[in-house]
Amino acid sequence: MQLILIVAVSLLSYAVLVVPLGINPAIETVAVGDVAQSTIQAPRDIEYVSEIRTEEARQAAESGIQPVYSSPDSSIARQQINRLRTTLQNITSIRTDDLLTNDEKRSRILALSDVRLQIETVDYLMSISDARWDIVQAESVRVLEQVMRRAIYEDTLEATQAGVSASVSLAFSEQQTELVTELVSAFILPNSFFSQELTDAAKRSARDAVQPIVQTYKAGETIVSTGEIITPADMEAFEQLGLIRSSQRWEDLAASASIVIVSAVFVPLYFFRRRRTVVLNDPKNIFVIALLFILFLVGARLFTGRTLVPYGYPIQAAALLLTALFGMEVGLVFAIPLCVIAAFGLPNSLDLTPYYLFTSLIGLLALGPARRFWGFIRAGLAIMLSGAATLLAFRIPLITLDWIGILQYAGAIAFAGFSSASIALLLQYLFAQILGLTTALQLLDISRPDSPLLQFFLRSAPGTYQHSLQVANLAEQAAEKIGADPLLTRVGSLFHDIGKSLNPNFFIENQLPGQVNSHDDAVPEEVAATIIRHVTDGVQLAKKHRLPVRLQDFILEHHGTLITHYQYNQAMEAAQGNISKVDIEKFRYPGPRPASRETALLMLADATEARARAERPANDDEIRALVRSVIQTVQKFNQLDDTLLTLRDLNLITESYVTTLRGTYHERIQYPKANVPDQDTTMLASRKEK
């Protein structure tokens, strides 16, 4: 049964993850580039990071980056300056060579390979004086050095050469300026070259500088109008709003399967290691847990496209309700996978997961054993405070909010806390009534001393009532030692003998001293039948007063299928030991045997208290021997086989009973009888003295 439910819950959880759920139906199938057949509006407020618009902005920033060139290479400048100086020296040598005619000098200057001078420029060069030539040489070197200090690209080389004349000193004549320009232009080369690496780095920086673009739509705002072309950004908005269903990748399906499998393994493995599977042994409990798990999971996945609703969704109520019904450990173990799966794969899962987890766990810890109405209020407040702290840590730093936005989140958190506590309080009552489950609040209400049934019990059978109180004390203390439910054990023990209140005088604890014992005049079978009937009478009273079915188990199981030994032995004596003449089944309780640790504790405590009251043990050793004798007797008749009690549990129970009974049967000092003088005599003696 447990395995079947685990598999069923796992499959349903996987279906919830992979099947898109939403309160808005999908619109007609559309694609990028289609013409919108109708105006499409946002059905609700939404805010999301638009990957499409962010990428468009980043591409625009990247395309705006111009090609990046390296810094001017100074070695090229030095090389060209040296070449210019060499050329100037060659021209000087030709100018000063007296062995050459003017035509030969002109021809040699025109034939220089590094520089191409116009004939008019060469004629002017040959006509100027040596002093002027020296000035021209110096100016040429200065201008070239100045030009080569600037970045010169291949595509700007001609423009740079054309602008050389602007760098020549204004003191030069037009012919001198032209001479310097022609000399320098020949030696200007590109000194800065395109760098792919620097360009790529600049583009990356430009992309990184673009912040994610947050797209917002208000409910009713138009996304695309009739006749407009649907853009990728429009399609993204449709997907975010749940208006269309995008196909899922196999990676997403595998991830969903993985998280479900991990959760399905975590829960049974935890309880297996803890060795505490009592709650999971009852198919009804497992069904309730599975039902709550799926219902709260489906509810959480209905609002995946909204901004605020997930933070106001009362998923914490599941943890509170499971804690109220089955204890804190069960609530904690099932809350963890529920919160993880509920937020898995959502756009804001990085902050929604810790929000769900921390608020649920802190809420159930604040609730505690759920024994007071105030505990639910405390749990709701804890959910609000922990939710605010979690959002401050994980959500608020990621988005930009004004005061209105902050108040909206605060309202969502407050609603989650209030509604979770309210839902848990209401549903735990409904589950207790419909499915017969017991809750701490219900048990505390039933066990109030002024409850009608307990008042009837006290008035009708005071001796049995006192016995039940002692048994409840014994069983409750032992339940705490072995990790059973102490409150359930105590309340069940209080009502286990309630049936005796319908025929109280038949039971010795309710008989007054000197009263005739009705057992003496009846045959053993009749006495046994009357004694055994207190079980069925108790169940009838429990049903009449609408006690939970779980408490009726205590009434039915506290004697198990044992027999009334005293009456059976009387019958055997009357039959002179002839077993065939005695029907043992007439002396047997209807049962069943104890099926839980709590009812087993009651059986042991009931027998122990009765024997201790009869035998009056004087010390710990006698009490311990008495308790062990009771346990051995019960084990002999296989009454504990269905209770999952271990030898360690039985040892703890023994020591707990010894400790509790020690306070009841401890030794007392026998005080001497006091001789108190009569009041009148004392007053008379006082007057005589006066």
KOLLUMVEX-275426 format. One record per residue (C-alpha): residue in three letters; x, y, z. Coordinates in steps of 0.1 Angstrom, whole numbers, plus 5000, padded with zeros to 4 digits. Layout:
BEGIN
ALAXYZ...
//
This chain:
BEGIN
MET500050005000GLN502850245010LEU504750174978ILE501650214956LEU500950554971ILE504550674968VAL504550574931ALA501150744925VAL502251064942SER505451064923LEU503651024889LEU501151294898SER503951534910TYR505751474877ALA502551544857VAL502051864877LEU505551984868VAL505551904830VAL501851984822PRO501352364820LEU498752464845GLY497152804845ILE493952984850ASN494053144815PRO493352934784ALA495952914757ILE495253144727GLU495353034691THR498652904678VAL500753204666ALA504253244654VAL506753524649GLY506053714617ASP502353624617VAL499753904615ALA497653924647GLN494053834639SER492854014671THR493954244698ILE495754054726GLN495854204760ALA497554104793PRO495053914815ARG496954014846ASP499754224860ILE503154074852GLU506754174855TYR509653964841VAL513153994827SER512754004789GLU515453794773ILE514453914739ARG514554284746THR517754244766GLU519454064738GLU518254324713ALA519654604735ARG522954424738GLN523254364701ALA522554734695ALA525254824720GLU527654584703SER526954704668GLY527655064680ILE531254974687GLN533655104660PRO536754894650VAL539454924676TYR543054984664SER546254934682SER548255234696PRO550655414672ASP553755204667SER556755434676SER559255204660ILE557655274626ALA557955644633ARG561655614641GLN562355404611GLN560755654587ILE562455944603ASN565855764598ARG564955704562LEU564056064557ARG567356174572THR569255934549THR567456074519LEU568156434530GLN571856344534ASN571856194498ILE570256514484THR572756724503SER575656514488ILE574256564453ARG573756944458THR577356984470ASP579056764443ASP580957014421LEU581856744396LEU578156714385THR576356954362ASN573057084372ASP571256854348GLU573056554363LYS572156674399ARG568556714388SER568556364373ARG570056204403ILE567656364427LEU564656264406ALA566055914405LEU566055874443SER563855564452ASP562555674486VAL561056004475ARG559256134444LEU559756504438GLN558256724411ILE560656874386GLU559657224397THR560357124433VAL563756984424ASP564657304406TYR563657504436LEU565657274459MET568757324438SER568357704437ILE568157764475SER571157844496ASP572757584519ALA571557774549ARG567957764537TRP568357394528ASP569457324563ILE566257494576VAL564157294552GLN565856964563ALA565157044600GLU561557144593SER560956824573VAL562256604602ARG560156794627VAL556956774606LEU557356394600GLU557956334637GLN554856534645VAL552656354620MET553956004629ARG553056064665ARG549356054655ALA547455734648ILE547555674610TYR545355394596GLU545455234562ASP542255404552THR543355744565LEU546855744549GLU546055964520ALA544156214541THR547056234564GLN549556294535ALA547256554521GLY547256744554VAL550956754559SER551157114546ALA549057234576SER551857114599VAL554557324582SER555657644598LEU553757944586ALA557058124583PHE557857924552SER557058044518GLU554757854495GLN557557694476GLN559357594508THR556157454522GLU555557254490LEU559157114492VAL558757014528THR555356854520GLU556656644492LEU559756534512VAL557656434543SER554656274524ALA556856014509PHE557755874544ILE554355874560LEU553155514566PRO550255354587ASN551355314623SER548155184638PHE546454864627PHE542954694633SER542954464664GLN540254194664GLU541054114700LEU540554474712THR537454514691ASP535854194706ALA536754304741ALA535054644735LYS531954464722ARG531854234752SER532154534775ALA529354714757ARG527154404760ASP527954354797ALA527154724804VAL523554664793GLN521354574823PRO518554314820ILE515454484807VAL512454424829GLN509254414809THR505954494827TYR502354474816LYS499354584835ALA496154394834GLY494254494803GLU497354654786THR497554574749ILE500454354738VAL499754344701SER496854504682THR494854364653GLY496854374620GLU500254414637ILE503154184630ILE503953954659THR507554004671PRO509753774692ALA509254014721ASP505453964717MET505853584717GLU507953604749ALA505153804766PHE502553544755GLU504653264770GLN505253454803LEU501553514806GLY500753154799LEU498753244768ILE500652994747ARG502352674756SER505952644745SER507252294738GLN509552154765ARG513052034759TRP514051684770GLU516451844795ASP513452004812LEU511551674813ALA514651494827ALA515151764853SER511551734865ALA511851354867SER515051384887ILE513651614914VAL510551394918ILE512651084921VAL514951244947SER511951354967ALA510351004964VAL513450844977PHE514051105005VAL510851045025PRO510850665029LEU514550665034TYR514350915062PHE511650715080PHE513550395074ARG516650535090ARG514750695119ARG512950365125ARG509750555131THR507250455106VAL504250415129VAL502250685112LEU502950535078ASN501750195088ASP498150315087PRO496950335050LYS494450605060ASN497250835072ILE499250775041PHE496250855019VAL495651185038ILE499251285035ALA499351204998LEU496151394992LEU497351705010PHE500651684991ILE499051674957LEU496451934964PHE498852194977LEU501352124949VAL498652164922GLY497552494939ALA501152624938ARG501552544901LEU498352724891PHE499853064897THR503253024880GLY502753324857ARG502053574884THR504353804902LEU502953844937VAL500453554940PRO503153274946TYR504353474977GLY500853494990TYR499953134983PRO499452955016ILE501652655009GLN502852675045ALA499352545056ALA500452195044ALA503352185069LEU501152325097LEU498352075089LEU500551775087THR502151875120ALA498851915137LEU497551585124PHE500651365126GLY503351545145MET506251785138GLU508551525123VAL506051425096GLY505251785088LEU508951865084VAL509851565063PHE506951615038ALA507251995037ILE510751985023PRO509951804990LEU506651984987CYS508352324988VAL511152224965ILE508952074939ALA506352354940ALA508952614931PHE511052394908GLY511552534873LEU509852864878PRO511453184867ASN511853304903SER512652964918LEU515953094932ASP514153314957LEU510753124958THR512352794970PRO514052935001TYR510853145007TYR508652835007LEU511152625027PHE512052875055THR508552995061SER507152635062LEU509752505085ILE509852805108GLY506052805109LEU505752435119LEU508452485145ALA506552775159LEU503352565159GLY504952295180PRO502652025193ALA499552225182ARG497952195216ARG496752555218PHE494852795196TRP497553045203GLY500052805187PHE498352865153ILE498453245157ARG502153215167ALA502853005136GLY501153265113LEU503253545128ALA506353335124ILE505553275087MET505053645082LEU508353745099SER510453465083GLY508853545049ALA509853915052ALA513353825061THR513653565033LEU512453815007LEU514854085020ALA517753835015PHE516753664982ARG514153874963ILE514454244970PRO518154274959LEU517254134925ILE514454384916THR513754754918LEU510754834939ASP509055154950TRP507155184983ILE503955054966GLY505754744954ILE507254684989LEU503754715004GLN502354474978TYR504954204988ALA504354275025GLY500654225019ALA501253895001ILE503453775030ALA500853875056PHE498153695036ALA500253385034GLY500853375072PHE497253455081SER495653215056SER498052935063ALA497252935100SER493452965093ILE493452685068ALA495452455090LEU493252525120LEU490052465099LEU491252155080GLN492651975110TYR489252005126LEU487451875094PHE489951585089ALA489451495126GLN485651485122ILE485451325087LEU488351075088GLY488351005125LEU491851145130THR492751295164THR494351635169ALA496051785200LEU493352055203GLN490651795201LEU492251575227LEU492851865251ASP489151965247ILE487951605254SER490251565284ARG489151885302PRO488051795338ASP484751965332SER483851775301PRO480451605304LEU481751245300LEU484551285325GLN482151445350PHE479751145345PHE482750915349LEU483851085382ARG480351085397SER479450735387ALA482650545393PRO485050755414GLY487250455422THR487650365385TYR488250725377GLN491150755402HIS492550425388SER492350575353LEU494250885364GLN497050675378VAL497150465346ALA497250785325ASN500250915345LEU502050585341ALA501350555303GLU502050915295GLN505450925311ALA506450605293ALA505150735260GLU507551035262LYS510450795269ILE509950575238GLY508850855214ALA505150765212ASP502351025214PRO502151115251LEU498951325248LEU497051065229THR498250805253ARG497151005283VAL493651085270GLY493150735258SER494050605292LEU491650835309PHE488750685290HIS489850325287ASP487550205316ILE484650445309GLY482350145304LYS482550065341SER480550375349LEU477450195336ASN477749925363PRO480150075388ASN479249875419PHE480249555402PHE483849655403ILE485749645436GLU487449985433ASN484050145435GLN482749935464LEU482550085499PRO484149905528GLY481849635542GLN479649635510VAL478549295498ASN480549185468SER478149085441HIS480748845427ASP480348615456ASP476848485447ALA477348455409VAL478948185388PRO482348265373GLU480948275337GLU478448545347VAL481048745366ALA483448725336ALA480648835312THR479849135333ILE483449235336ILE484149185299ARG481049395291HIS482749705304VAL484649705271THR481549715248ASP479749945272GLY482750185270VAL482650175232GLN478850265233LEU479550555256ALA482350675234LYS480150665203LYS477350835222HIS479651125232ARG481351125198LEU484851035210PRO487350995181VAL487650645167ARG491350645178LEU490150675215GLN487750385210ASP490850175201PHE492150225236ILE488850095251LEU488849785228GLU492549705230HIS493549765266HIS492749405275GLY493549265241THR492448905238LEU493448805274ILE491148615297THR489848705331HIS492148475350TYR490548505384GLN487148385372TYR488648125349ASN490547975378GLN487347975398ALA485647785370MET488447535368GLU488347475405ALA484547415403ALA485147175374GLN487947005394GLY490447085367ASN488546925339ILE489347155309SER486547005288LYS483947135312VAL485147495310ASP484747705278ILE487747945280GLU486248165253LYS483648275278PHE486348435298ARG488248605269TYR488048975261PRO486849045225GLY489949235216PRO491649305193ARG495149295205PRO496949635208ALA497849765174SER499850065184ARG502550155209GLU500050385227THR497450115233ALA500249875243LEU501450125269LEU497850135283MET497649765286LEU500949745305ALA500050045327ASP496649915335ALA497849575346THR500849725364GLU498749985384ALA496249715394ARG498849475407ALA500849755424ARG497649865442ALA497049515454GLU500649405462ARG501949745476PRO505649705466ALA507949855491ASN511049945470ASP512349995435ASP513449625432GLU509949505440ILE508349755417ARG510749655389ALA510049285394LEU506349355393VAL506549545360ARG508749285344SER506249015355VAL503449205338ILE505349245306GLN506348875305THR502748775311VAL501548995282GLN504248875259LYS503548515268PHE500048555253ASN501448745222GLN499549065230LEU502449295218ASP503049135184ASP501349405165THR502749705183LEU506249745169LEU507649775205THR511349685207LEU513349535236ARG514849875242ASP511350025244LEU510249765269ASN513349845291LEU512550215289ILE508950145298THR509949935328GLU512250215342SER509550475335TYR506950275354VAL509350225383THR510050595385THR506350695385LEU505250425409ARG508150515433GLY506350845440THR503050665447TYR504250375469HIS507150535487GLU507650465524ARG506050695550ILE506850765586GLN504250635611TYR503350945631PRO502350895668LYS498850975679ALA498651335691ASN496951405725VAL495251745719PRO493651895750ASP490051985749GLN489352345742ASP486952395772THR489452235795THR492252455783MET490152775788LEU489152665823ALA492752605833SER493652945820ARG491053115842LYS492252935873GLU495753055867LYS494453405866
//
